[in-house]
Structures are given as C-alpha cells and as structure tokens.
Amino acid sequence: MAPRKTAKPKVTKCPDCDGTGETTESVRVGARKGRLTDYRQNAMCITCWGSGEIPADD
Ligand SMILES: [Zn+2]
C-alpha cells in the first residue's frame, strides 16, 4: 500500500488579479506618444486562468 499524501488543496489568492480572475489592461493608443486612455478592457488573468486562485507552493 502506498502511503497517502495528505494533500490539502492549497491555494492562494492570485496576486495579479486579486482573486477576481480577470485583469484590467489599460489600452494604449497613439503609437507616437503611447498615452493611456480611460478605456480599459478586461481580460482573463493568465496567471490563474480566470480562477482567481493559484496553487500555493511551499
Ligand atoms: Zn489571476
């Protein structure tokens, strides 16, 4: 019998999206000045893939 690991589902809140699963990216327009606009688009957080949680490594 293999010893069972008592693997707790360790997760921590994703720091990139603060647990929301989405990131808000500022959209830059104007190649010359690259200024920021007020317009922002939501994108799925690629750190946690939208789950808002990431596995916690020891
Ligand atoms: Zn995230």
N, CA, C, O and the ligand as a Tripos MOL2 file, in Angstrom:
@<TRIPOS>MOLECULE
protein
  233   231    59     0     0
PROTEIN
NO_CHARGES

@<TRIPOS>ATOM
      1 N           0.8350   -1.2050    0.0000 N.3       1 MET1
      2 CA          0.0000    0.0000    0.0000 C.3       1 MET1
      3 C           0.8710    1.2570    0.0000 C.2       1 MET1
      4 O           1.7960    1.4030    0.7990 O.2       1 MET1
      5 N           0.5630    2.0950   -0.8620 N.am      2 ALA2
      6 CA          1.3320    3.3430   -0.9240 C.3       2 ALA2
      7 C           0.8320    4.3070    0.1390 C.2       2 ALA2
      8 O          -0.3680    4.4450    0.3770 O.2       2 ALA2
      9 N           1.7620    4.9440    0.7470 N.am      3 PRO3
     10 CA          1.3590    5.9330    1.7630 C.3       3 PRO3
     11 C           0.6150    7.1000    1.1250 C.2       3 PRO3
     12 O           1.0440    7.6650    0.1180 O.2       3 PRO3
     13 N          -0.4590    7.4280    1.7140 N.am      4 ARG4
     14 CA         -1.2590    8.5260    1.1440 C.3       4 ARG4
     15 C          -0.7160    9.8730    1.5690 C.2       4 ARG4
     16 O          -0.3950   10.1220    2.7310 O.2       4 ARG4
     17 N          -0.6340   10.6950    0.6000 N.am      5 LYS5
     18 CA         -0.2330   12.0600    0.9380 C.3       5 LYS5
     19 C          -1.4640   12.8100    1.4280 C.2       5 LYS5
     20 O          -2.5320   12.7640    0.8170 O.2       5 LYS5
     21 N          -1.2930   13.4650    2.4880 N.am      6 THR6
     22 CA         -2.3930   14.3000    2.9580 C.3       6 THR6
     23 C          -2.2940   15.6410    2.2540 C.2       6 THR6
     24 O          -1.8740   16.6570    2.8070 O.2       6 THR6
     25 N          -2.7060   15.5760    1.0020 N.am      7 ALA7
     26 CA         -2.5690   16.7710    0.1750 C.3       7 ALA7
     27 C          -3.7670   17.6770    0.3540 C.2       7 ALA7
     28 O          -4.8510   17.4370   -0.1770 O.2       7 ALA7
     29 N          -3.5410   18.6830    1.0880 N.am      8 LYS8
     30 CA         -4.5870   19.6930    1.1970 C.3       8 LYS8
     31 C          -4.5970   20.5260   -0.0670 C.2       8 LYS8
     32 O          -3.5390   20.8460   -0.6080 O.2       8 LYS8
     33 N          -5.7380   20.8700   -0.5280 N.am      9 PRO9
     34 CA         -5.7870   21.7790   -1.6800 C.3       9 PRO9
     35 C          -5.3240   23.1690   -1.2750 C.2       9 PRO9
     36 O          -6.1020   24.0150   -0.8330 O.2       9 PRO9
     37 N          -4.0610   23.3600   -1.4410 N.am     10 LYS10
     38 CA         -3.5080   24.6480   -1.0380 C.3      10 LYS10
     39 C          -3.6150   25.6270   -2.1840 C.2      10 LYS10
     40 O          -3.0060   25.4480   -3.2390 O.2      10 LYS10
     41 N          -4.3590   26.6110   -1.9720 N.am     11 VAL11
     42 CA         -4.4290   27.6690   -2.9770 C.3      11 VAL11
     43 C          -4.2830   29.0110   -2.2890 C.2      11 VAL11
     44 O          -4.5510   29.1690   -1.0980 O.2      11 VAL11
     45 N          -3.8650   29.9280   -3.0560 N.am     12 THR12
     46 CA         -3.7620   31.2800   -2.5400 C.3      12 THR12
     47 C          -4.3640   32.2270   -3.5530 C.2      12 THR12
     48 O          -4.4460   31.9270   -4.7440 O.2      12 THR12
     49 N          -4.7680   33.3330   -3.0750 N.am     13 LYS13
     50 CA         -5.3990   34.2970   -3.9700 C.3      13 LYS13
     51 C          -4.3890   34.8060   -4.9720 C.2      13 LYS13
     52 O          -3.2570   35.1540   -4.6360 O.2      13 LYS13
     53 N          -4.8250   34.8370   -6.1830 N.am     14 CYS14
     54 CA         -3.9340   35.2690   -7.2470 C.3      14 CYS14
     55 C          -3.5720   36.7460   -7.0680 C.2      14 CYS14
     56 O          -4.4560   37.5970   -6.9680 O.2      14 CYS14
     57 N          -2.2970   37.0420   -7.0280 N.am     15 PRO15
     58 CA         -1.8890   38.4270   -6.8000 C.3      15 PRO15
     59 C          -2.0880   39.3210   -8.0190 C.2      15 PRO15
     60 O          -2.1940   40.5420   -7.8980 O.2      15 PRO15
     61 N          -2.1360   38.7040   -9.1810 N.am     16 ASP16
     62 CA         -2.2340   39.5130  -10.3820 C.3      16 ASP16
     63 C          -3.6320   40.0950  -10.5800 C.2      16 ASP16
     64 O          -3.7960   41.2100  -11.0750 O.2      16 ASP16
     65 N          -4.6110   39.3310  -10.1910 N.am     17 CYS17
     66 CA         -5.9800   39.7870  -10.4100 C.3      17 CYS17
     67 C          -6.7100   39.9800   -9.0940 C.2      17 CYS17
     68 O          -7.8970   40.3040   -9.0730 O.2      17 CYS17
     69 N          -6.0000   39.7800   -8.0020 N.am     18 ASP18
     70 CA         -6.5770   39.9440   -6.6800 C.3      18 ASP18
     71 C          -7.7690   39.0140   -6.4810 C.2      18 ASP18
     72 O          -8.7350   39.3560   -5.7990 O.2      18 ASP18
     73 N          -7.6850   37.8750   -7.0670 N.am     19 GLY19
     74 CA         -8.7120   36.8630   -6.8550 C.3      19 GLY19
     75 C          -9.9460   37.0110   -7.7100 C.2      19 GLY19
     76 O         -10.9240   36.2870   -7.5260 O.2      19 GLY19
     77 N          -9.9110   37.9340   -8.6360 N.am     20 THR20
     78 CA        -11.0960   38.1380   -9.4550 C.3      20 THR20
     79 C         -11.0940   37.2640  -10.7030 C.2      20 THR20
     80 O         -12.1430   37.0130  -11.2960 O.2      20 THR20
     81 N          -9.9380   36.8140  -11.0890 N.am     21 GLY21
     82 CA         -9.8570   36.0030  -12.2920 C.3      21 GLY21
     83 C          -9.7780   36.8270  -13.5670 C.2      21 GLY21
     84 O          -9.6920   36.2940  -14.6730 O.2      21 GLY21
     85 N          -9.8080   38.1150  -13.3830 N.am     22 GLU22
     86 CA         -9.7070   38.9830  -14.5570 C.3      22 GLU22
     87 C          -8.6570   40.0480  -14.3040 C.2      22 GLU22
     88 O          -8.4430   40.4910  -13.1750 O.2      22 GLU22
     89 N          -8.0320   40.4320  -15.3520 N.am     23 THR23
     90 CA         -7.1240   41.5630  -15.2390 C.3      23 THR23
     91 C          -7.6880   42.7050  -16.0670 C.2      23 THR23
     92 O          -8.3910   42.4970  -17.0560 O.2      23 THR23
     93 N          -7.3750   43.8630  -15.6530 N.am     24 THR24
     94 CA         -7.8040   45.0290  -16.4090 C.3      24 THR24
     95 C          -6.5830   45.6570  -17.0370 C.2      24 THR24
     96 O          -5.6400   46.0680  -16.3600 O.2      24 THR24
     97 N          -6.6300   45.7140  -18.3180 N.am     25 GLU25
     98 CA         -5.4870   46.2580  -19.0150 C.3      25 GLU25
     99 C          -5.8090   47.6360  -19.5410 C.2      25 GLU25
    100 O          -6.8640   47.8750  -20.1280 O.2      25 GLU25
    101 N          -4.9030   48.5050  -19.3210 N.am     26 SER26
    102 CA         -5.0650   49.8250  -19.8980 C.3      26 SER26
    103 C          -4.7110   49.7530  -21.3720 C.2      26 SER26
    104 O          -3.7560   49.0910  -21.7800 O.2      26 SER26
    105 N          -5.4940   50.4390  -22.1330 N.am     27 VAL27
    106 CA         -5.2890   50.3820  -23.5710 C.3      27 VAL27
    107 C          -4.5210   51.6110  -24.0190 C.2      27 VAL27
    108 O          -4.9170   52.7500  -23.7740 O.2      27 VAL27
    109 N          -3.4510   51.3460  -24.6590 N.am     28 ARG28
    110 CA         -2.6500   52.4580  -25.1600 C.3      28 ARG28
    111 C          -3.0410   52.7620  -26.5940 C.2      28 ARG28
    112 O          -3.2000   51.8700  -27.4270 O.2      28 ARG28
    113 N          -3.1850   54.0160  -26.8420 N.am     29 VAL29
    114 CA         -3.4540   54.4220  -28.2170 C.3      29 VAL29
    115 C          -2.4280   55.4560  -28.6210 C.2      29 VAL29
    116 O          -1.8080   56.1110  -27.7840 O.2      29 VAL29
    117 N          -2.2700   55.5830  -29.8950 N.am     30 GLY30
    118 CA         -1.3220   56.5760  -30.3810 C.3      30 GLY30
    119 C           0.0810   56.0390  -30.3110 C.2      30 GLY30
    120 O           0.7010   56.0360  -29.2470 O.2      30 GLY30
    121 N           0.5730   55.5930  -31.4120 N.am     31 ALA31
    122 CA          1.8840   54.9520  -31.4200 C.3      31 ALA31
    123 C           2.9900   55.9370  -31.0770 C.2      31 ALA31
    124 O           4.0430   55.5520  -30.5710 O.2      31 ALA31
    125 N           2.7480   57.1820  -31.3500 N.am     32 ARG32
    126 CA          3.8130   58.1590  -31.1370 C.3      32 ARG32
    127 C           4.0240   58.4630  -29.6530 C.2      32 ARG32
    128 O           5.1440   58.4720  -29.1420 O.2      32 ARG32
    129 N           2.9050   58.7090  -28.9930 N.am     33 LYS33
    130 CA          3.0420   59.0840  -27.5880 C.3      33 LYS33
    131 C           2.7380   57.9340  -26.6390 C.2      33 LYS33
    132 O           3.1840   57.9040  -25.4920 O.2      33 LYS33
    133 N           1.9670   56.9950  -27.1590 N.am     34 GLY34
    134 CA          1.6470   55.8420  -26.3280 C.3      34 GLY34
    135 C           0.9420   56.2160  -25.0410 C.2      34 GLY34
    136 O           1.1950   55.6450  -23.9800 O.2      34 GLY34
    137 N           0.0590   57.1800  -25.1580 N.am     35 ARG35
    138 CA         -0.5920   57.6200  -23.9300 C.3      35 ARG35
    139 C          -1.7060   56.6720  -23.5460 C.2      35 ARG35
    140 O          -2.2570   55.9510  -24.3780 O.2      35 ARG35
    141 N          -2.0150   56.6940  -22.2930 N.am     36 LEU36
    142 CA         -3.0640   55.8240  -21.8000 C.3      36 LEU36
    143 C          -4.4140   56.4900  -21.9770 C.2      36 LEU36
    144 O          -4.5510   57.7120  -21.9180 O.2      36 LEU36
    145 N          -5.3830   55.6600  -22.1910 N.am     37 THR37
    146 CA         -6.7410   56.1780  -22.2810 C.3      37 THR37
    147 C          -7.5160   55.7220  -21.0550 C.2      37 THR37
    148 O          -7.0400   54.9110  -20.2600 O.2      37 THR37
    149 N          -8.6660   56.2380  -20.9290 N.am     38 ASP38
    150 CA         -9.5170   55.7960  -19.8280 C.3      38 ASP38
    151 C         -10.1300   54.4350  -20.1290 C.2      38 ASP38
    152 O         -10.6260   53.7390  -19.2440 O.2      38 ASP38
    153 N         -10.0800   54.0930  -21.3710 N.am     39 TYR39
    154 CA        -10.6910   52.8330  -21.7460 C.3      39 TYR39
    155 C          -9.8300   51.6700  -21.2940 C.2      39 TYR39
    156 O          -8.6200   51.6280  -21.5170 O.2      39 TYR39
    157 N         -10.4860   50.7530  -20.6660 N.am     40 ARG40
    158 CA         -9.7550   49.5730  -20.2280 C.3      40 ARG40
    159 C         -10.5300   48.3420  -20.6380 C.2      40 ARG40
    160 O         -11.7600   48.3480  -20.7010 O.2      40 ARG40
    161 N          -9.8150   47.3270  -20.9030 N.am     41 GLN41
    162 CA        -10.5050   46.1110  -21.2830 C.3      41 GLN41
    163 C         -10.1850   45.0050  -20.2880 C.2      41 GLN41
    164 O          -9.0640   44.8710  -19.7960 O.2      41 GLN41
    165 N         -11.1830   44.2500  -20.0240 N.am     42 ASN42
    166 CA        -10.9680   43.1250  -19.1280 C.3      42 ASN42
    167 C         -10.4400   41.9460  -19.9170 C.2      42 ASN42
    168 O         -10.8540   41.6940  -21.0490 O.2      42 ASN42
    169 N          -9.5440   41.2500  -19.3130 N.am     43 ALA43
    170 CA         -9.0160   40.0650  -19.9430 C.3      43 ALA43
    171 C          -8.8860   38.9900  -18.8760 C.2      43 ALA43
    172 O          -8.6930   39.2770  -17.6940 O.2      43 ALA43
    173 N          -8.9930   37.7970  -19.3040 N.am     44 MET44
    174 CA         -8.8310   36.7190  -18.3490 C.3      44 MET44
    175 C          -7.3980   36.7130  -17.8340 C.2      44 MET44
    176 O          -6.4340   36.8310  -18.5900 O.2      44 MET44
    177 N          -7.3040   36.5750  -16.5620 N.am     45 CYS45
    178 CA         -5.9840   36.5650  -15.9500 C.3      45 CYS45
    179 C          -5.2360   35.3100  -16.3740 C.2      45 CYS45
    180 O          -5.7010   34.1900  -16.1610 O.2      45 CYS45
    181 N          -4.0950   35.5100  -16.9640 N.am     46 ILE46
    182 CA         -3.3520   34.3440  -17.4490 C.3      46 ILE46
    183 C          -2.5240   33.7120  -16.3460 C.2      46 ILE46
    184 O          -1.9300   32.6510  -16.5350 O.2      46 ILE46
    185 N          -2.4870   34.3530  -15.2160 N.am     47 THR47
    186 CA         -1.7360   33.7620  -14.1070 C.3      47 THR47
    187 C          -2.5270   32.6300  -13.4670 C.2      47 THR47
    188 O          -1.9810   31.5800  -13.1250 O.2      47 THR47
    189 N          -3.8060   32.8650  -13.3170 N.am     48 CYS48
    190 CA         -4.6330   31.8470  -12.6610 C.3      48 CYS48
    191 C          -5.6570   31.2890  -13.6300 C.2      48 CYS48
    192 O          -6.4700   30.4460  -13.2500 O.2      48 CYS48
    193 N          -5.6350   31.7340  -14.8490 N.am     49 TRP49
    194 CA         -6.5700   31.2980  -15.8750 C.3      49 TRP49
    195 C          -8.0200   31.5160  -15.4550 C.2      49 TRP49
    196 O          -8.8910   30.6790  -15.6920 O.2      49 TRP49
    197 N          -8.2420   32.6300  -14.8420 N.am     50 GLY50
    198 CA         -9.6040   33.0140  -14.5540 C.3      50 GLY50
    199 C         -10.1800   32.4180  -13.2850 C.2      50 GLY50
    200 O         -11.3380   32.6620  -12.9450 O.2      50 GLY50
    201 N          -9.3820   31.6490  -12.5950 N.am     51 SER51
    202 CA         -9.9190   31.0040  -11.4000 C.3      51 SER51
    203 C          -9.8000   31.9070  -10.1730 C.2      51 SER51
    204 O         -10.5260   31.7380   -9.1930 O.2      51 SER51
    205 N          -8.8930   32.8490  -10.2380 N.am     52 GLY52
    206 CA         -8.6820   33.7250   -9.0980 C.3      52 GLY52
    207 C          -7.8090   33.1170   -8.0190 C.2      52 GLY52
    208 O          -7.5180   33.7440   -7.0010 O.2      52 GLY52
    209 N          -7.4050   31.9060   -8.2580 N.am     53 GLU53
    210 CA         -6.5640   31.2500   -7.2680 C.3      53 GLU53
    211 C          -5.3780   30.6080   -7.9580 C.2      53 GLU53
    212 O          -5.4570   30.1740   -9.1070 O.2      53 GLU53
    213 N          -4.3070   30.5600   -7.2460 N.am     54 ILE54
    214 CA         -3.1470   29.8690   -7.7800 C.3      54 ILE54
    215 C          -2.6660   28.8670   -6.7600 C.2      54 ILE54
    216 O          -2.8090   29.0890   -5.5570 O.2      54 ILE54
    217 N          -2.1050   27.7800   -7.2130 N.am     55 PRO55
    218 CA         -1.5740   26.7920   -6.2750 C.3      55 PRO55
    219 C          -0.4620   27.3900   -5.4430 C.2      55 PRO55
    220 O           0.4210   28.0830   -5.9500 O.2      55 PRO55
    221 N          -0.5240   27.1150   -4.1870 N.am     56 ALA56
    222 CA          0.4950   27.6690   -3.2960 C.3      56 ALA56
    223 C           1.6460   26.6930   -3.1690 C.2      56 ALA56
    224 O           1.4960   25.5610   -2.7090 O.2      56 ALA56
    225 N           2.7740   27.1670   -3.5860 N.am     57 ASP57
    226 CA          3.9610   26.3340   -3.4190 C.3      57 ASP57
    227 C           4.5690   26.5860   -2.0540 C.2      57 ASP57
    228 O           4.5350   27.6980   -1.5270 O.2      57 ASP57
    229 N           5.1040   25.5640   -1.5210 N.am     58 ASP58
    230 CA          5.7290   25.7340   -0.2130 C.3      58 ASP58
    231 C           7.0670   26.4520   -0.3520 C.2      58 ASP58
    232 O           7.7480   26.6890    0.6460 O.2      58 ASP58
    233 ZN         -5.3220   35.7910  -11.5210 Zn       59 ZN59
@<TRIPOS>BOND
     1     1     2 1
     2     2     3 1
     3     3     4 2
     4     3     5 am
     5     5     6 1
     6     6     7 1
     7     7     8 2
     8     7     9 am
     9     9    10 1
    10    10    11 1
    11    11    12 2
    12    11    13 am
    13    13    14 1
    14    14    15 1
    15    15    16 2
    16    15    17 am
    17    17    18 1
    18    18    19 1
    19    19    20 2
    20    19    21 am
    21    21    22 1
    22    22    23 1
    23    23    24 2
    24    23    25 am
    25    25    26 1
    26    26    27 1
    27    27    28 2
    28    27    29 am
    29    29    30 1
    30    30    31 1
    31    31    32 2
    32    31    33 am
    33    33    34 1
    34    34    35 1
    35    35    36 2
    36    35    37 am
    37    37    38 1
    38    38    39 1
    39    39    40 2
    40    39    41 am
    41    41    42 1
    42    42    43 1
    43    43    44 2
    44    43    45 am
    45    45    46 1
    46    46    47 1
    47    47    48 2
    48    47    49 am
    49    49    50 1
    50    50    51 1
    51    51    52 2
    52    51    53 am
    53    53    54 1
    54    54    55 1
    55    55    56 2
    56    55    57 am
    57    57    58 1
    58    58    59 1
    59    59    60 2
    60    59    61 am
    61    61    62 1
    62    62    63 1
    63    63    64 2
    64    63    65 am
    65    65    66 1
    66    66    67 1
    67    67    68 2
    68    67    69 am
    69    69    70 1
    70    70    71 1
    71    71    72 2
    72    71    73 am
    73    73    74 1
    74    74    75 1
    75    75    76 2
    76    75    77 am
    77    77    78 1
    78    78    79 1
    79    79    80 2
    80    79    81 am
    81    81    82 1
    82    82    83 1
    83    83    84 2
    84    83    85 am
    85    85    86 1
    86    86    87 1
    87    87    88 2
    88    87    89 am
    89    89    90 1
    90    90    91 1
    91    91    92 2
    92    91    93 am
    93    93    94 1
    94    94    95 1
    95    95    96 2
    96    95    97 am
    97    97    98 1
    98    98    99 1
    99    99   100 2
   100    99   101 am
   101   101   102 1
   102   102   103 1
   103   103   104 2
   104   103   105 am
   105   105   106 1
   106   106   107 1
   107   107   108 2
   108   107   109 am
   109   109   110 1
   110   110   111 1
   111   111   112 2
   112   111   113 am
   113   113   114 1
   114   114   115 1
   115   115   116 2
   116   115   117 am
   117   117   118 1
   118   118   119 1
   119   119   120 2
   120   119   121 am
   121   121   122 1
   122   122   123 1
   123   123   124 2
   124   123   125 am
   125   125   126 1
   126   126   127 1
   127   127   128 2
   128   127   129 am
   129   129   130 1
   130   130   131 1
   131   131   132 2
   132   131   133 am
   133   133   134 1
   134   134   135 1
   135   135   136 2
   136   135   137 am
   137   137   138 1
   138   138   139 1
   139   139   140 2
   140   139   141 am
   141   141   142 1
   142   142   143 1
   143   143   144 2
   144   143   145 am
   145   145   146 1
   146   146   147 1
   147   147   148 2
   148   147   149 am
   149   149   150 1
   150   150   151 1
   151   151   152 2
   152   151   153 am
   153   153   154 1
   154   154   155 1
   155   155   156 2
   156   155   157 am
   157   157   158 1
   158   158   159 1
   159   159   160 2
   160   159   161 am
   161   161   162 1
   162   162   163 1
   163   163   164 2
   164   163   165 am
   165   165   166 1
   166   166   167 1
   167   167   168 2
   168   167   169 am
   169   169   170 1
   170   170   171 1
   171   171   172 2
   172   171   173 am
   173   173   174 1
   174   174   175 1
   175   175   176 2
   176   175   177 am
   177   177   178 1
   178   178   179 1
   179   179   180 2
   180   179   181 am
   181   181   182 1
   182   182   183 1
   183   183   184 2
   184   183   185 am
   185   185   186 1
   186   186   187 1
   187   187   188 2
   188   187   189 am
   189   189   190 1
   190   190   191 1
   191   191   192 2
   192   191   193 am
   193   193   194 1
   194   194   195 1
   195   195   196 2
   196   195   197 am
   197   197   198 1
   198   198   199 1
   199   199   200 2
   200   199   201 am
   201   201   202 1
   202   202   203 1
   203   203   204 2
   204   203   205 am
   205   205   206 1
   206   206   207 1
   207   207   208 2
   208   207   209 am
   209   209   210 1
   210   210   211 1
   211   211   212 2
   212   211   213 am
   213   213   214 1
   214   214   215 1
   215   215   216 2
   216   215   217 am
   217   217   218 1
   218   218   219 1
   219   219   220 2
   220   219   221 am
   221   221   222 1
   222   222   223 1
   223   223   224 2
   224   223   225 am
   225   225   226 1
   226   226   227 1
   227   227   228 2
   228   227   229 am
   229   229   230 1
   230   230   231 1
   231   231   232 2
@<TRIPOS>SUBSTRUCTURE
     1 MET1         2 RESIDUE 1 A MET
     2 ALA2         6 RESIDUE 1 A ALA
     3 PRO3        10 RESIDUE 1 A PRO
     4 ARG4        14 RESIDUE 1 A ARG
     5 LYS5        18 RESIDUE 1 A LYS
     6 THR6        22 RESIDUE 1 A THR
     7 ALA7        26 RESIDUE 1 A ALA
     8 LYS8        30 RESIDUE 1 A LYS
     9 PRO9        34 RESIDUE 1 A PRO
    10 LYS10       38 RESIDUE 1 A LYS
    11 VAL11       42 RESIDUE 1 A VAL
    12 THR12       46 RESIDUE 1 A THR
    13 LYS13       50 RESIDUE 1 A LYS
    14 CYS14       54 RESIDUE 1 A CYS
    15 PRO15       58 RESIDUE 1 A PRO
    16 ASP16       62 RESIDUE 1 A ASP
    17 CYS17       66 RESIDUE 1 A CYS
    18 ASP18       70 RESIDUE 1 A ASP
    19 GLY19       74 RESIDUE 1 A GLY
    20 THR20       78 RESIDUE 1 A THR
    21 GLY21       82 RESIDUE 1 A GLY
    22 GLU22       86 RESIDUE 1 A GLU
    23 THR23       90 RESIDUE 1 A THR
    24 THR24       94 RESIDUE 1 A THR
    25 GLU25       98 RESIDUE 1 A GLU
    26 SER26      102 RESIDUE 1 A SER
    27 VAL27      106 RESIDUE 1 A VAL
    28 ARG28      110 RESIDUE 1 A ARG
    29 VAL29      114 RESIDUE 1 A VAL
    30 GLY30      118 RESIDUE 1 A GLY
    31 ALA31      122 RESIDUE 1 A ALA
    32 ARG32      126 RESIDUE 1 A ARG
    33 LYS33      130 RESIDUE 1 A LYS
    34 GLY34      134 RESIDUE 1 A GLY
    35 ARG35      138 RESIDUE 1 A ARG
    36 LEU36      142 RESIDUE 1 A LEU
    37 THR37      146 RESIDUE 1 A THR
    38 ASP38      150 RESIDUE 1 A ASP
    39 TYR39      154 RESIDUE 1 A TYR
    40 ARG40      158 RESIDUE 1 A ARG
    41 GLN41      162 RESIDUE 1 A GLN
    42 ASN42      166 RESIDUE 1 A ASN
    43 ALA43      170 RESIDUE 1 A ALA
    44 MET44      174 RESIDUE 1 A MET
    45 CYS45      178 RESIDUE 1 A CYS
    46 ILE46      182 RESIDUE 1 A ILE
    47 THR47      186 RESIDUE 1 A THR
    48 CYS48      190 RESIDUE 1 A CYS
    49 TRP49      194 RESIDUE 1 A TRP
    50 GLY50      198 RESIDUE 1 A GLY
    51 SER51      202 RESIDUE 1 A SER
    52 GLY52      206 RESIDUE 1 A GLY
    53 GLU53      210 RESIDUE 1 A GLU
    54 ILE54      214 RESIDUE 1 A ILE
    55 PRO55      218 RESIDUE 1 A PRO
    56 ALA56      222 RESIDUE 1 A ALA
    57 ASP57      226 RESIDUE 1 A ASP
    58 ASP58      230 RESIDUE 1 A ASP
    59 ZN59       233 GROUP 0 **** ****
